[in-house]
Structures are given as structure tokens and as C-alpha cells.
Amino acid sequence: MTLDNFILFASIMLIGGLTPSISSLTVLSRTATSGLAHGFYTSLGIVLGDIIFIIVAIYGLSILATTYEGLFELVVFVGGAYLIWLGTMYWQNDRTSLEFEKSEASSLYSSFFAGLLITLADQKAILFYLGFFSAIFDLSTIAIIDTGIIITITIVALGGAKLFYVYIGSRSDLFIHNAQAIKLINKAAGGSLILIGSYIMLTT
């Protein structure tokens, strides 16, 4: 694994974490209605859910790459196509505000599990990682230390992005209705995913 691989991974995780989504709205809602601690615990649950998906994607693809080469290439191709589709959806997203509903005060544990379960329930996330990892990492030679670095990057980049939404939730009028900023994030995320997906499909 090279430094460039890890920098690219960190960049995409940061952009993905900043992109408005169900998880981002959940962090916003928990923070705005229940306080900073609830936003932090929700973010923690989201990050843990993504780490679980990452481990499954890395070692699932690693087995395919070393045992079933043809099937691995098919998974990679489908993953690339999915990334292009997802990027197109982000690019065309016309949402101009981040609206969320008021929620009743609850325990910190409930906020943590809200973030975790929202992530694990999103089956599209595993498809994202299946396509993404196959593009930037040689999964047939990945080592435990590489996995540790990937998880650390995920905690810092994705966790940092969600903490940004915690800040937004604490200052709810600062960003939630900023249409220009939201559109810019969607365009950046969409363009990045389309480029990565195209690269995967052209090199498979």
C-alpha cells in the first residue's frame, strides 16, 4: 500500500462524510434537539458501522481476489457501475436545505445505536466499499497493518466530517439553509464517485 492510496482514501472518506445524507441528518437532529453529547455518540455509532462494513469488504474481496479471480472481476465491475450511479444521483441532487424533525430527549446509548443501526441498515454502503476498495488497494496482498491504517483514517476523516455536522447542529441556522454550500458538496461528492467508478470499469 502506498501513501497515495491512503491519501486518496482519506479524501474520499472526508467528502463522503460531508455529503448530506440520512446519517448526517441524524447527527444534526440529535445535536440540535438533545445536545452536543448526543451528536457525538451518534457520530460514534456511524463510524463503527462503517468500520464493520470496511472489514467485511476488505476481507471478503481479498478472498475473492485470491480464490475466484473471475468472480472478483465481476464484483469489481459491478461496484464501479454502482459508484457511477451513486455519483450521478449526488450530482443531480437538487436539495437546497437540510431539514430535520424534532425528537424527544433520550439516552446517549440510544443516540449511539441510532447512528450504528442507520449505517448497518444501509446495504448500499457495502456496495460502495466493494467498488471503492477494489479501485485503490491491492486486496490480494493487504496486511493487518494496512487494515489498521484504513480504520484509523476512517475514524479521523469520517468521524471528523460527522463532528462537523455536530457543530452545524449546535449552530442550526448557520448552514442548514445554505443552498450554495449544500449544492457544492453534492457536486464534489458526485464528481469524485463518477471518476472513481469510471476508472474501475475501464481498468477491470
C-alpha positions, 0 to 999 in steps of 0.5 A, a space after each residue: 500500500 502506498 501513501 497515495 492510496 491512503 491519501 486518496 482514501 482519506 479524501 474520499 472518506 472526508 467528502 463522503 462524510 460531508 455529503 448530506 445524507 440520512 446519517 448526517 441528518 441524524 447527527 444534526 437532529 440529535 445535536 440540535 434537539 438533545 445536545 452536543 453529547 448526543 451528536 457525538 455518540 451518534 457520530 460514534 455509532 456511524 463510524 463503527 458501522 462503517 468500520 464493520 462494513 470496511 472489514 467485511 469488504 476488505 476481507 471478503 474481496 481479498 478472498 475473492 481476489 485470491 480464490 475466484 479471480 473471475 468472480 472478483 472481476 465481476 464484483 469489481 465491475 459491478 461496484 464501479 457501475 454502482 459508484 457511477 450511479 451513486 455519483 450521478 444521483 449526488 450530482 443531480 441532487 437538487 436539495 437546497 436545505 437540510 431539514 430535520 424533525 424534532 425528537 424527544 430527549 433520550 439516552 446517549 446509548 440510544 443516540 449511539 445505536 441510532 447512528 450504528 443501526 442507520 449505517 448497518 441498515 444501509 446495504 448500499 454502503 457495502 456496495 460502495 466499499 466493494 467498488 471503492 476498495 477494489 479501485 485503490 488497494 491491492 486486496 490480494 496482498 493487504 496486511 493487518 497493518 494496512 487494515 489498521 491504517 484504513 480504520 484509523 483514517 476512517 475514524 479521523 476523516 469520517 468521524 471528523 466530517 460527522 463532528 462537523 455536522 455536530 457543530 452545524 447542529 449546535 449552530 442550526 441556522 448557520 448552514 442548514 439553509 445554505 443552498 450554495 454550500 449544500 449544492 457544492 458538496 453534492 457536486 464534489 461528492 458526485 464528481 469524485 464517485 463518477 471518476 472513481 467508478 469510471 476508472 474501475 470499469 475501464 481498468 477491470 
